Amino acid sequence: MATPSIDGQQERVVVELGTPIAEADAAAVASTMQAVVAIVAEAQKQLKSNDALLLKARPFSENSFEIPFELILVGTALAFDNHPLIDEVLQILQDYISIRKLLRGKPLPSPSANGSVVVQGNITVKDSVVNILLNSQVNTIMNKAAADLEADTTINGLKVLRGKQRDPIANIEREELAYFRYDPHSLALDGPQRERPQRTTVIIHTPVLEGRAKWKLILDGHTISADIQDYGFMERVRAGNEVFAAGDRLDVDLVIHEDYTESLATYQPKKYSVMRVYDHFKRPTEESPKLFVEESPEIGPKRLT
């Protein structure tokens, strides 16, 4: 364990991976450390303090999958006893994790009339925490940490502990790791326009094998036009490695771009983008070939025989 520095205030912080065995996936350990570093660094930026914290890694304990850190206050702050910077940074870390858990992967709500963001009806989110929740770099690193932790099936969650007394700052259960997976659109504040991501299955109506024209797809019984942003998939299409027939299905990440319509008091879809294609399923063989689809706005697509 690190001993207190004579020229600085410091606090030990431990991230405890909940695993019953004395080993864990190295990627899970490494990306979890990166996530803590990213949040602490961004928290300091949000506080706009002239003082600074050093974040140092401490030696691992034998037979432990605790990730030990030392937060060390440096600079002019040393002239003050009990300087608040460490407390403020750790509070932001705690609030970030808490709000991500409360959101359950859903977007932040729109700001209220006074500009504040409130979740679950009565919890006001500090501006510094909102800014970190919307920080793509932090969220990308958190996404990797969550994915790597989920991939190690022996890890049942993690805890962030503070000080020699090991006071808990945050706790993430295994089933809550999914709330920390990051889609670049999922945490954006709602406003006049919003982007609503979803993983779904679409039916191919009309593929576009060359150029940048939009594909016609069938989503929930309605024909839509969508641009394909998965360039790897499009390269396979252009190379002839993907062959399509009407009725084939794609497993995709789809983003629905919506505008708010005041007269209807709701959001209306304006544009569709396929961000990633996971899989291509051929039309079931028991179906007879039906190559043309007629659209009917009232009842959805109807096949012509």
ChimeraX commands (.cxc) that place a marker at each C-alpha (Angstrom):
marker #1 position 0.00,0.00,0.00 radius 0.5
marker #1 position 1.19,3.53,-0.73 radius 0.5
marker #1 position 2.09,5.68,2.25 radius 0.5
marker #1 position 0.82,9.27,2.58 radius 0.5
marker #1 position 2.95,11.86,0.80 radius 0.5
marker #1 position 4.56,14.50,2.99 radius 0.5
marker #1 position 4.14,17.13,0.26 radius 0.5
marker #1 position 0.59,16.53,-0.82 radius 0.5
marker #1 position -2.92,15.53,0.20 radius 0.5
marker #1 position -3.99,12.23,-1.24 radius 0.5
marker #1 position -6.73,9.63,-1.20 radius 0.5
marker #1 position -6.63,6.01,-2.15 radius 0.5
marker #1 position -9.34,4.72,-4.46 radius 0.5
marker #1 position -9.90,1.05,-5.25 radius 0.5
marker #1 position -11.94,-0.48,-8.07 radius 0.5
marker #1 position -12.89,-3.98,-6.99 radius 0.5
marker #1 position -13.80,-6.51,-9.66 radius 0.5
marker #1 position -16.24,-9.02,-8.25 radius 0.5
marker #1 position -14.72,-12.34,-9.30 radius 0.5
marker #1 position -14.56,-15.49,-7.16 radius 0.5
marker #1 position -11.29,-16.66,-8.70 radius 0.5
marker #1 position -7.79,-15.21,-8.58 radius 0.5
marker #1 position -7.70,-14.24,-12.25 radius 0.5
marker #1 position -9.56,-11.99,-14.67 radius 0.5
marker #1 position -9.40,-11.10,-18.34 radius 0.5
marker #1 position -6.53,-8.65,-18.89 radius 0.5
marker #1 position -8.61,-6.52,-21.29 radius 0.5
marker #1 position -11.29,-6.09,-18.62 radius 0.5
marker #1 position -8.71,-4.91,-16.08 radius 0.5
marker #1 position -6.97,-2.57,-18.52 radius 0.5
marker #1 position -10.11,-0.93,-19.91 radius 0.5
marker #1 position -11.57,-0.50,-16.42 radius 0.5
marker #1 position -8.43,1.39,-15.40 radius 0.5
marker #1 position -8.72,3.54,-18.54 radius 0.5
marker #1 position -12.34,4.34,-17.69 radius 0.5
marker #1 position -11.43,5.60,-14.20 radius 0.5
marker #1 position -8.57,7.70,-15.61 radius 0.5
marker #1 position -10.87,9.24,-18.25 radius 0.5
marker #1 position -13.62,10.20,-15.79 radius 0.5
marker #1 position -11.21,11.67,-13.24 radius 0.5
marker #1 position -9.44,13.70,-15.93 radius 0.5
marker #1 position -12.70,15.05,-17.35 radius 0.5
marker #1 position -14.05,15.80,-13.84 radius 0.5
marker #1 position -11.02,18.03,-13.20 radius 0.5
marker #1 position -11.70,19.91,-16.45 radius 0.5
marker #1 position -15.34,20.45,-15.48 radius 0.5
marker #1 position -14.35,21.89,-12.09 radius 0.5
marker #1 position -12.10,24.46,-13.82 radius 0.5
marker #1 position -9.73,24.42,-10.87 radius 0.5
marker #1 position -6.26,25.93,-11.01 radius 0.5
marker #1 position -5.11,23.07,-8.83 radius 0.5
marker #1 position -4.37,19.58,-10.08 radius 0.5
marker #1 position -4.61,15.96,-9.10 radius 0.5
marker #1 position -2.13,13.27,-10.04 radius 0.5
marker #1 position -3.66,9.83,-10.55 radius 0.5
marker #1 position -1.14,7.15,-9.74 radius 0.5
marker #1 position -1.53,3.38,-9.91 radius 0.5
marker #1 position -0.51,1.43,-6.81 radius 0.5
marker #1 position 0.80,-2.15,-6.63 radius 0.5
marker #1 position -1.80,-4.88,-6.91 radius 0.5
marker #1 position -2.40,-6.96,-3.83 radius 0.5
marker #1 position -1.65,-10.65,-4.10 radius 0.5
marker #1 position -4.69,-12.83,-4.89 radius 0.5
marker #1 position -6.79,-9.73,-5.45 radius 0.5
marker #1 position -8.50,-8.17,-8.41 radius 0.5
marker #1 position -8.68,-4.80,-6.86 radius 0.5
marker #1 position -7.34,-2.01,-9.07 radius 0.5
marker #1 position -5.65,0.46,-6.71 radius 0.5
marker #1 position -5.17,4.16,-7.46 radius 0.5
marker #1 position -3.82,7.11,-5.52 radius 0.5
marker #1 position -5.28,10.59,-6.04 radius 0.5
marker #1 position -2.56,13.10,-5.09 radius 0.5
marker #1 position -3.22,16.82,-4.77 radius 0.5
marker #1 position -0.37,18.98,-6.05 radius 0.5
marker #1 position 0.32,22.65,-6.68 radius 0.5
marker #1 position -0.83,25.70,-4.73 radius 0.5
marker #1 position -3.62,23.72,-3.09 radius 0.5
marker #1 position -1.07,22.25,-0.70 radius 0.5
marker #1 position -1.22,25.47,1.28 radius 0.5
marker #1 position -4.78,24.59,2.37 radius 0.5
marker #1 position -5.86,21.85,4.72 radius 0.5
marker #1 position -8.69,19.60,3.50 radius 0.5
marker #1 position -8.76,21.09,0.01 radius 0.5
marker #1 position -12.08,20.11,-1.65 radius 0.5
marker #1 position -10.74,19.08,-5.08 radius 0.5
marker #1 position -10.41,15.37,-4.27 radius 0.5
marker #1 position -13.92,15.26,-2.77 radius 0.5
marker #1 position -15.38,17.11,-5.75 radius 0.5
marker #1 position -13.74,14.85,-8.34 radius 0.5
marker #1 position -14.86,11.69,-6.55 radius 0.5
marker #1 position -18.38,13.10,-6.19 radius 0.5
marker #1 position -18.54,13.63,-9.97 radius 0.5
marker #1 position -17.30,10.06,-10.50 radius 0.5
marker #1 position -20.03,8.79,-8.17 radius 0.5
marker #1 position -22.74,10.91,-9.82 radius 0.5
marker #1 position -21.71,9.86,-13.35 radius 0.5
marker #1 position -22.09,6.18,-12.50 radius 0.5
marker #1 position -25.33,6.74,-10.58 radius 0.5
marker #1 position -26.99,8.69,-13.38 radius 0.5
marker #1 position -25.91,6.18,-16.04 radius 0.5
marker #1 position -27.57,3.48,-13.94 radius 0.5
marker #1 position -30.75,5.53,-13.49 radius 0.5
marker #1 position -30.94,6.22,-17.23 radius 0.5
marker #1 position -30.73,2.48,-18.01 radius 0.5
marker #1 position -29.21,3.25,-21.40 radius 0.5
marker #1 position -31.89,5.78,-22.34 radius 0.5
marker #1 position -31.25,9.41,-23.38 radius 0.5
marker #1 position -31.03,12.28,-20.94 radius 0.5
marker #1 position -34.36,14.14,-20.76 radius 0.5
marker #1 position -34.74,17.60,-22.25 radius 0.5
marker #1 position -33.64,20.52,-20.07 radius 0.5
marker #1 position -36.42,22.17,-18.05 radius 0.5
marker #1 position -37.44,25.82,-18.46 radius 0.5
marker #1 position -34.58,26.95,-16.21 radius 0.5
marker #1 position -32.04,24.92,-18.19 radius 0.5
marker #1 position -31.52,22.17,-15.61 radius 0.5
marker #1 position -31.65,18.46,-16.43 radius 0.5
marker #1 position -33.85,16.40,-14.11 radius 0.5
marker #1 position -34.12,12.60,-14.09 radius 0.5
marker #1 position -36.80,10.46,-12.46 radius 0.5
marker #1 position -38.82,13.58,-11.72 radius 0.5
marker #1 position -36.79,14.97,-8.83 radius 0.5
marker #1 position -33.04,14.38,-9.32 radius 0.5
marker #1 position -31.26,17.42,-10.78 radius 0.5
marker #1 position -28.06,16.52,-12.62 radius 0.5
marker #1 position -25.17,18.94,-12.14 radius 0.5
marker #1 position -23.89,20.65,-15.28 radius 0.5
marker #1 position -20.45,19.12,-14.77 radius 0.5
marker #1 position -21.99,15.63,-14.74 radius 0.5
marker #1 position -24.20,16.38,-17.76 radius 0.5
marker #1 position -21.10,17.44,-19.70 radius 0.5
marker #1 position -19.33,14.19,-18.86 radius 0.5
marker #1 position -22.44,12.15,-19.69 radius 0.5
marker #1 position -22.32,13.75,-23.15 radius 0.5
marker #1 position -18.55,13.35,-23.55 radius 0.5
marker #1 position -17.98,10.87,-26.38 radius 0.5
marker #1 position -14.40,10.08,-25.34 radius 0.5
marker #1 position -15.37,9.13,-21.79 radius 0.5
marker #1 position -18.36,7.14,-22.98 radius 0.5
marker #1 position -16.38,5.29,-25.63 radius 0.5
marker #1 position -13.84,4.20,-23.01 radius 0.5
marker #1 position -16.66,3.21,-20.63 radius 0.5
marker #1 position -18.25,1.21,-23.44 radius 0.5
marker #1 position -15.06,-0.78,-23.94 radius 0.5
marker #1 position -14.72,-1.37,-20.20 radius 0.5
marker #1 position -18.32,-2.60,-19.98 radius 0.5
marker #1 position -17.89,-4.86,-23.02 radius 0.5
marker #1 position -14.65,-6.36,-21.69 radius 0.5
marker #1 position -16.13,-6.91,-18.23 radius 0.5
marker #1 position -19.19,-8.59,-19.75 radius 0.5
marker #1 position -16.94,-10.81,-21.86 radius 0.5
marker #1 position -15.28,-12.22,-18.71 radius 0.5
marker #1 position -18.07,-14.41,-17.36 radius 0.5
marker #1 position -16.34,-14.82,-13.98 radius 0.5
marker #1 position -16.79,-11.11,-13.17 radius 0.5
marker #1 position -20.13,-10.38,-11.50 radius 0.5
marker #1 position -19.70,-6.61,-11.21 radius 0.5
marker #1 position -17.41,-3.98,-9.79 radius 0.5
marker #1 position -17.21,-1.57,-6.87 radius 0.5
marker #1 position -15.38,1.71,-6.41 radius 0.5
marker #1 position -14.09,2.08,-2.84 radius 0.5
marker #1 position -12.50,5.08,-1.13 radius 0.5
marker #1 position -9.88,5.44,1.54 radius 0.5
marker #1 position -8.46,3.12,4.14 radius 0.5
marker #1 position -11.98,2.51,5.39 radius 0.5
marker #1 position -12.99,1.35,1.90 radius 0.5
marker #1 position -16.11,3.47,1.86 radius 0.5
marker #1 position -18.22,2.58,-1.21 radius 0.5
marker #1 position -18.51,5.25,-3.90 radius 0.5
marker #1 position -20.28,3.20,-6.55 radius 0.5
marker #1 position -21.42,-0.31,-7.32 radius 0.5
marker #1 position -22.21,-1.76,-10.75 radius 0.5
marker #1 position -23.81,-5.20,-10.87 radius 0.5
marker #1 position -23.13,-7.43,-13.86 radius 0.5
marker #1 position -26.63,-6.94,-15.25 radius 0.5
marker #1 position -26.10,-3.15,-15.06 radius 0.5
marker #1 position -23.03,-3.19,-17.30 radius 0.5
marker #1 position -25.33,-2.93,-20.33 radius 0.5
marker #1 position -26.29,0.59,-19.20 radius 0.5
marker #1 position -22.69,1.67,-19.82 radius 0.5
marker #1 position -22.56,0.45,-23.41 radius 0.5
marker #1 position -22.25,3.51,-25.62 radius 0.5
marker #1 position -24.05,4.49,-28.76 radius 0.5
marker #1 position -23.01,7.94,-29.98 radius 0.5
marker #1 position -26.67,8.94,-30.17 radius 0.5
marker #1 position -28.05,7.31,-27.04 radius 0.5
marker #1 position -27.09,10.03,-24.52 radius 0.5
marker #1 position -27.94,13.10,-26.60 radius 0.5
marker #1 position -30.39,15.54,-25.04 radius 0.5
marker #1 position -33.85,15.59,-26.62 radius 0.5
marker #1 position -34.71,18.84,-28.38 radius 0.5
marker #1 position -36.37,20.04,-31.59 radius 0.5
marker #1 position -34.49,17.23,-33.34 radius 0.5
marker #1 position -33.41,13.93,-31.89 radius 0.5
marker #1 position -31.83,10.70,-33.04 radius 0.5
marker #1 position -33.36,7.46,-31.80 radius 0.5
marker #1 position -31.14,4.38,-32.16 radius 0.5
marker #1 position -32.42,0.83,-32.14 radius 0.5
marker #1 position -31.24,-2.61,-33.10 radius 0.5
marker #1 position -33.83,-4.18,-35.32 radius 0.5
marker #1 position -34.52,-6.41,-38.32 radius 0.5
marker #1 position -35.49,-4.86,-41.65 radius 0.5
marker #1 position -36.66,-6.51,-44.87 radius 0.5
marker #1 position -34.88,-5.60,-48.10 radius 0.5
marker #1 position -37.24,-3.99,-50.61 radius 0.5
marker #1 position -34.76,-2.46,-53.10 radius 0.5
marker #1 position -31.00,-2.67,-52.59 radius 0.5
marker #1 position -28.59,-0.21,-54.18 radius 0.5
marker #1 position -25.46,-1.94,-55.40 radius 0.5
marker #1 position -23.60,1.13,-56.70 radius 0.5
marker #1 position -23.49,4.80,-55.77 radius 0.5
marker #1 position -24.88,6.49,-52.70 radius 0.5
marker #1 position -28.62,6.28,-53.32 radius 0.5
marker #1 position -30.78,5.21,-50.39 radius 0.5
marker #1 position -31.96,1.66,-49.98 radius 0.5
marker #1 position -35.64,0.88,-49.67 radius 0.5
marker #1 position -36.30,-1.26,-46.60 radius 0.5
marker #1 position -39.41,-2.45,-44.80 radius 0.5
marker #1 position -39.54,-1.58,-41.10 radius 0.5
marker #1 position -42.52,-2.68,-39.00 radius 0.5
marker #1 position -44.65,-3.09,-42.11 radius 0.5
marker #1 position -43.79,0.28,-43.67 radius 0.5
marker #1 position -41.40,1.05,-46.50 radius 0.5
marker #1 position -38.61,3.47,-45.61 radius 0.5
marker #1 position -35.60,4.93,-47.41 radius 0.5
marker #1 position -32.32,4.62,-45.53 radius 0.5
marker #1 position -28.70,5.52,-46.19 radius 0.5
marker #1 position -26.18,2.80,-45.33 radius 0.5
marker #1 position -23.35,4.07,-43.11 radius 0.5
marker #1 position -21.71,0.66,-42.64 radius 0.5
marker #1 position -18.92,1.10,-45.18 radius 0.5
marker #1 position -17.51,-2.37,-44.63 radius 0.5
marker #1 position -20.87,-3.86,-45.55 radius 0.5
marker #1 position -21.10,-1.62,-48.64 radius 0.5
marker #1 position -17.62,-2.71,-49.74 radius 0.5
marker #1 position -18.80,-6.33,-49.59 radius 0.5
marker #1 position -21.85,-5.36,-51.65 radius 0.5
marker #1 position -19.76,-3.64,-54.32 radius 0.5
marker #1 position -17.34,-6.58,-54.44 radius 0.5
marker #1 position -20.24,-8.94,-55.12 radius 0.5
marker #1 position -19.84,-10.79,-51.82 radius 0.5
marker #1 position -23.41,-9.99,-50.80 radius 0.5
marker #1 position -26.23,-11.22,-53.09 radius 0.5
marker #1 position -29.78,-10.10,-52.38 radius 0.5
marker #1 position -33.31,-11.14,-53.18 radius 0.5
marker #1 position -36.57,-9.46,-52.24 radius 0.5
marker #1 position -37.57,-10.65,-48.79 radius 0.5
marker #1 position -34.03,-11.03,-47.45 radius 0.5
marker #1 position -33.59,-9.59,-43.97 radius 0.5
marker #1 position -30.84,-7.57,-42.33 radius 0.5
marker #1 position -30.03,-7.41,-38.62 radius 0.5
marker #1 position -28.97,-3.75,-38.17 radius 0.5
marker #1 position -28.30,-0.82,-35.90 radius 0.5
marker #1 position -30.78,1.75,-37.19 radius 0.5
marker #1 position -30.91,5.44,-36.25 radius 0.5
marker #1 position -34.23,7.22,-36.76 radius 0.5
marker #1 position -33.76,10.99,-37.14 radius 0.5
marker #1 position -36.86,12.76,-35.83 radius 0.5
marker #1 position -38.21,16.32,-35.73 radius 0.5
marker #1 position -40.62,17.51,-33.07 radius 0.5
marker #1 position -44.01,18.54,-34.50 radius 0.5
marker #1 position -45.72,20.98,-32.15 radius 0.5
marker #1 position -49.18,20.55,-33.69 radius 0.5
marker #1 position -49.04,16.81,-32.99 radius 0.5
marker #1 position -47.03,17.18,-29.77 radius 0.5
marker #1 position -44.78,14.32,-30.82 radius 0.5
marker #1 position -41.66,13.45,-32.79 radius 0.5
marker #1 position -41.99,12.44,-36.44 radius 0.5
marker #1 position -39.37,10.44,-38.41 radius 0.5
marker #1 position -37.58,12.45,-41.10 radius 0.5
marker #1 position -34.61,10.27,-42.03 radius 0.5
marker #1 position -33.29,6.76,-41.45 radius 0.5
marker #1 position -29.64,5.66,-41.27 radius 0.5
marker #1 position -28.30,2.12,-41.02 radius 0.5
marker #1 position -25.16,2.47,-38.91 radius 0.5
marker #1 position -24.12,-1.18,-38.82 radius 0.5
marker #1 position -25.18,-4.42,-40.49 radius 0.5
marker #1 position -24.69,-7.41,-38.20 radius 0.5
marker #1 position -26.09,-10.18,-40.36 radius 0.5
marker #1 position -27.84,-10.94,-43.65 radius 0.5
marker #1 position -30.60,-13.58,-43.62 radius 0.5
marker #1 position -31.84,-15.10,-46.85 radius 0.5
marker #1 position -35.56,-15.27,-47.53 radius 0.5
marker #1 position -37.00,-18.48,-46.00 radius 0.5
marker #1 position -36.89,-21.23,-48.62 radius 0.5
marker #1 position -40.50,-22.25,-48.07 radius 0.5
marker #1 position -41.63,-18.92,-49.48 radius 0.5
marker #1 position -42.15,-18.76,-53.22 radius 0.5
marker #1 position -40.20,-16.02,-55.00 radius 0.5
marker #1 position -42.11,-12.75,-54.91 radius 0.5
marker #1 position -39.95,-10.03,-56.28 radius 0.5
marker #1 position -42.25,-7.04,-56.16 radius 0.5
marker #1 position -43.80,-5.27,-53.21 radius 0.5
marker #1 position -46.62,-2.77,-53.40 radius 0.5
marker #1 position -46.88,-0.21,-50.63 radius 0.5
marker #1 position -50.16,0.57,-48.94 radius 0.5
marker #1 position -49.94,3.34,-46.32 radius 0.5
marker #1 position -53.01,2.05,-44.49 radius 0.5
marker #1 position -52.14,-1.62,-44.12 radius 0.5
marker #1 position -48.39,-1.68,-44.83 radius 0.5
marker #1 position -46.65,-3.67,-47.56 radius 0.5
marker #1 position -48.66,-6.08,-49.74 radius 0.5
marker #1 position -47.02,-8.68,-51.97 radius 0.5
marker #1 position -48.14,-9.01,-55.56 radius 0.5
marker #1 position -48.67,-12.52,-56.85 radius 0.5
marker link #1:1,2 radius 0.2
marker link #1:2,3 radius 0.2
marker link #1:3,4 radius 0.2
marker link #1:4,5 radius 0.2
marker link #1:5,6 radius 0.2
marker link #1:6,7 radius 0.2
marker link #1:7,8 radius 0.2
marker link #1:8,9 radius 0.2
marker link #1:9,10 radius 0.2
marker link #1:10,11 radius 0.2
marker link #1:11,12 radius 0.2
marker link #1:12,13 radius 0.2
marker link #1:13,14 radius 0.2
marker link #1:14,15 radius 0.2
marker link #1:15,16 radius 0.2
marker link #1:16,17 radius 0.2
marker link #1:17,18 radius 0.2
marker link #1:18,19 radius 0.2
marker link #1:19,20 radius 0.2
marker link #1:20,21 radius 0.2
marker link #1:21,22 radius 0.2
marker link #1:22,23 radius 0.2
marker link #1:23,24 radius 0.2
marker link #1:24,25 radius 0.2
marker link #1:25,26 radius 0.2
marker link #1:26,27 radius 0.2
marker link #1:27,28 radius 0.2
marker link #1:28,29 radius 0.2
marker link #1:29,30 radius 0.2
marker link #1:30,31 radius 0.2
marker link #1:31,32 radius 0.2
marker link #1:32,33 radius 0.2
marker link #1:33,34 radius 0.2
marker link #1:34,35 radius 0.2
marker link #1:35,36 radius 0.2
marker link #1:36,37 radius 0.2
marker link #1:37,38 radius 0.2
marker link #1:38,39 radius 0.2
marker link #1:39,40 radius 0.2
marker link #1:40,41 radius 0.2
marker link #1:41,42 radius 0.2
marker link #1:42,43 radius 0.2
marker link #1:43,44 radius 0.2
marker link #1:44,45 radius 0.2
marker link #1:45,46 radius 0.2
marker link #1:46,47 radius 0.2
marker link #1:47,48 radius 0.2
marker link #1:48,49 radius 0.2
marker link #1:49,50 radius 0.2
marker link #1:50,51 radius 0.2
marker link #1:51,52 radius 0.2
marker link #1:52,53 radius 0.2
marker link #1:53,54 radius 0.2
marker link #1:54,55 radius 0.2
marker link #1:55,56 radius 0.2
marker link #1:56,57 radius 0.2
marker link #1:57,58 radius 0.2
marker link #1:58,59 radius 0.2
marker link #1:59,60 radius 0.2
marker link #1:60,61 radius 0.2
marker link #1:61,62 radius 0.2
marker link #1:62,63 radius 0.2
marker link #1:63,64 radius 0.2
marker link #1:64,65 radius 0.2
marker link #1:65,66 radius 0.2
marker link #1:66,67 radius 0.2
marker link #1:67,68 radius 0.2
marker link #1:68,69 radius 0.2
marker link #1:69,70 radius 0.2
marker link #1:70,71 radius 0.2
marker link #1:71,72 radius 0.2
marker link #1:72,73 radius 0.2
marker link #1:73,74 radius 0.2
marker link #1:74,75 radius 0.2
marker link #1:75,76 radius 0.2
marker link #1:76,77 radius 0.2
marker link #1:77,78 radius 0.2
marker link #1:78,79 radius 0.2
marker link #1:79,80 radius 0.2
marker link #1:80,81 radius 0.2
marker link #1:81,82 radius 0.2
marker link #1:82,83 radius 0.2
marker link #1:83,84 radius 0.2
marker link #1:84,85 radius 0.2
marker link #1:85,86 radius 0.2
marker link #1:86,87 radius 0.2
marker link #1:87,88 radius 0.2
marker link #1:88,89 radius 0.2
marker link #1:89,90 radius 0.2
marker link #1:90,91 radius 0.2
marker link #1:91,92 radius 0.2
marker link #1:92,93 radius 0.2
marker link #1:93,94 radius 0.2
marker link #1:94,95 radius 0.2
marker link #1:95,96 radius 0.2
marker link #1:96,97 radius 0.2
marker link #1:97,98 radius 0.2
marker link #1:98,99 radius 0.2
marker link #1:99,100 radius 0.2
marker link #1:100,101 radius 0.2
marker link #1:101,102 radius 0.2
marker link #1:102,103 radius 0.2
marker link #1:103,104 radius 0.2
marker link #1:104,105 radius 0.2
marker link #1:105,106 radius 0.2
marker link #1:106,107 radius 0.2
marker link #1:107,108 radius 0.2
marker link #1:108,109 radius 0.2
marker link #1:109,110 radius 0.2
marker link #1:110,111 radius 0.2
marker link #1:111,112 radius 0.2
marker link #1:112,113 radius 0.2
marker link #1:113,114 radius 0.2
marker link #1:114,115 radius 0.2
marker link #1:115,116 radius 0.2
marker link #1:116,117 radius 0.2
marker link #1:117,118 radius 0.2
marker link #1:118,119 radius 0.2
marker link #1:119,120 radius 0.2
marker link #1:120,121 radius 0.2
marker link #1:121,122 radius 0.2
marker link #1:122,123 radius 0.2
marker link #1:123,124 radius 0.2
marker link #1:124,125 radius 0.2
marker link #1:125,126 radius 0.2
marker link #1:126,127 radius 0.2
marker link #1:127,128 radius 0.2
marker link #1:128,129 radius 0.2
marker link #1:129,130 radius 0.2
marker link #1:130,131 radius 0.2
marker link #1:131,132 radius 0.2
marker link #1:132,133 radius 0.2
marker link #1:133,134 radius 0.2
marker link #1:134,135 radius 0.2
marker link #1:135,136 radius 0.2
marker link #1:136,137 radius 0.2
marker link #1:137,138 radius 0.2
marker link #1:138,139 radius 0.2
marker link #1:139,140 radius 0.2
marker link #1:140,141 radius 0.2
marker link #1:141,142 radius 0.2
marker link #1:142,143 radius 0.2
marker link #1:143,144 radius 0.2
marker link #1:144,145 radius 0.2
marker link #1:145,146 radius 0.2
marker link #1:146,147 radius 0.2
marker link #1:147,148 radius 0.2
marker link #1:148,149 radius 0.2
marker link #1:149,150 radius 0.2
marker link #1:150,151 radius 0.2
marker link #1:151,152 radius 0.2
marker link #1:152,153 radius 0.2
marker link #1:153,154 radius 0.2
marker link #1:154,155 radius 0.2
marker link #1:155,156 radius 0.2
marker link #1:156,157 radius 0.2
marker link #1:157,158 radius 0.2
marker link #1:158,159 radius 0.2
marker link #1:159,160 radius 0.2
marker link #1:160,161 radius 0.2
marker link #1:161,162 radius 0.2
marker link #1:162,163 radius 0.2
marker link #1:163,164 radius 0.2
marker link #1:164,165 radius 0.2
marker link #1:165,166 radius 0.2
marker link #1:166,167 radius 0.2
marker link #1:167,168 radius 0.2
marker link #1:168,169 radius 0.2
marker link #1:169,170 radius 0.2
marker link #1:170,171 radius 0.2
marker link #1:171,172 radius 0.2
marker link #1:172,173 radius 0.2
marker link #1:173,174 radius 0.2
marker link #1:174,175 radius 0.2
marker link #1:175,176 radius 0.2
marker link #1:176,177 radius 0.2
marker link #1:177,178 radius 0.2
marker link #1:178,179 radius 0.2
marker link #1:179,180 radius 0.2
marker link #1:180,181 radius 0.2
marker link #1:181,182 radius 0.2
marker link #1:182,183 radius 0.2
marker link #1:183,184 radius 0.2
marker link #1:184,185 radius 0.2
marker link #1:185,186 radius 0.2
marker link #1:186,187 radius 0.2
marker link #1:187,188 radius 0.2
marker link #1:188,189 radius 0.2
marker link #1:189,190 radius 0.2
marker link #1:190,191 radius 0.2
marker link #1:191,192 radius 0.2
marker link #1:192,193 radius 0.2
marker link #1:193,194 radius 0.2
marker link #1:194,195 radius 0.2
marker link #1:195,196 radius 0.2
marker link #1:196,197 radius 0.2
marker link #1:197,198 radius 0.2
marker link #1:198,199 radius 0.2
marker link #1:199,200 radius 0.2
marker link #1:200,201 radius 0.2
marker link #1:201,202 radius 0.2
marker link #1:202,203 radius 0.2
marker link #1:203,204 radius 0.2
marker link #1:204,205 radius 0.2
marker link #1:205,206 radius 0.2
marker link #1:206,207 radius 0.2
marker link #1:207,208 radius 0.2
marker link #1:208,209 radius 0.2
marker link #1:209,210 radius 0.2
marker link #1:210,211 radius 0.2
marker link #1:211,212 radius 0.2
marker link #1:212,213 radius 0.2
marker link #1:213,214 radius 0.2
marker link #1:214,215 radius 0.2
marker link #1:215,216 radius 0.2
marker link #1:216,217 radius 0.2
marker link #1:217,218 radius 0.2
marker link #1:218,219 radius 0.2
marker link #1:219,220 radius 0.2
marker link #1:220,221 radius 0.2
marker link #1:221,222 radius 0.2
marker link #1:222,223 radius 0.2
marker link #1:223,224 radius 0.2
marker link #1:224,225 radius 0.2
marker link #1:225,226 radius 0.2
marker link #1:226,227 radius 0.2
marker link #1:227,228 radius 0.2
marker link #1:228,229 radius 0.2
marker link #1:229,230 radius 0.2
marker link #1:230,231 radius 0.2
marker link #1:231,232 radius 0.2
marker link #1:232,233 radius 0.2
marker link #1:233,234 radius 0.2
marker link #1:234,235 radius 0.2
marker link #1:235,236 radius 0.2
marker link #1:236,237 radius 0.2
marker link #1:237,238 radius 0.2
marker link #1:238,239 radius 0.2
marker link #1:239,240 radius 0.2
marker link #1:240,241 radius 0.2
marker link #1:241,242 radius 0.2
marker link #1:242,243 radius 0.2
marker link #1:243,244 radius 0.2
marker link #1:244,245 radius 0.2
marker link #1:245,246 radius 0.2
marker link #1:246,247 radius 0.2
marker link #1:247,248 radius 0.2
marker link #1:248,249 radius 0.2
marker link #1:249,250 radius 0.2
marker link #1:250,251 radius 0.2
marker link #1:251,252 radius 0.2
marker link #1:252,253 radius 0.2
marker link #1:253,254 radius 0.2
marker link #1:254,255 radius 0.2
marker link #1:255,256 radius 0.2
marker link #1:256,257 radius 0.2
marker link #1:257,258 radius 0.2
marker link #1:258,259 radius 0.2
marker link #1:259,260 radius 0.2
marker link #1:260,261 radius 0.2
marker link #1:261,262 radius 0.2
marker link #1:262,263 radius 0.2
marker link #1:263,264 radius 0.2
marker link #1:264,265 radius 0.2
marker link #1:265,266 radius 0.2
marker link #1:266,267 radius 0.2
marker link #1:267,268 radius 0.2
marker link #1:268,269 radius 0.2
marker link #1:269,270 radius 0.2
marker link #1:270,271 radius 0.2
marker link #1:271,272 radius 0.2
marker link #1:272,273 radius 0.2
marker link #1:273,274 radius 0.2
marker link #1:274,275 radius 0.2
marker link #1:275,276 radius 0.2
marker link #1:276,277 radius 0.2
marker link #1:277,278 radius 0.2
marker link #1:278,279 radius 0.2
marker link #1:279,280 radius 0.2
marker link #1:280,281 radius 0.2
marker link #1:281,282 radius 0.2
marker link #1:282,283 radius 0.2
marker link #1:283,284 radius 0.2
marker link #1:284,285 radius 0.2
marker link #1:285,286 radius 0.2
marker link #1:286,287 radius 0.2
marker link #1:287,288 radius 0.2
marker link #1:288,289 radius 0.2
marker link #1:289,290 radius 0.2
marker link #1:290,291 radius 0.2
marker link #1:291,292 radius 0.2
marker link #1:292,293 radius 0.2
marker link #1:293,294 radius 0.2
marker link #1:294,295 radius 0.2
marker link #1:295,296 radius 0.2
marker link #1:296,297 radius 0.2
marker link #1:297,298 radius 0.2
marker link #1:298,299 radius 0.2
marker link #1:299,300 radius 0.2
marker link #1:300,301 radius 0.2
marker link #1:301,302 radius 0.2
marker link #1:302,303 radius 0.2
marker link #1:303,304 radius 0.2
marker link #1:304,305 radius 0.2
view
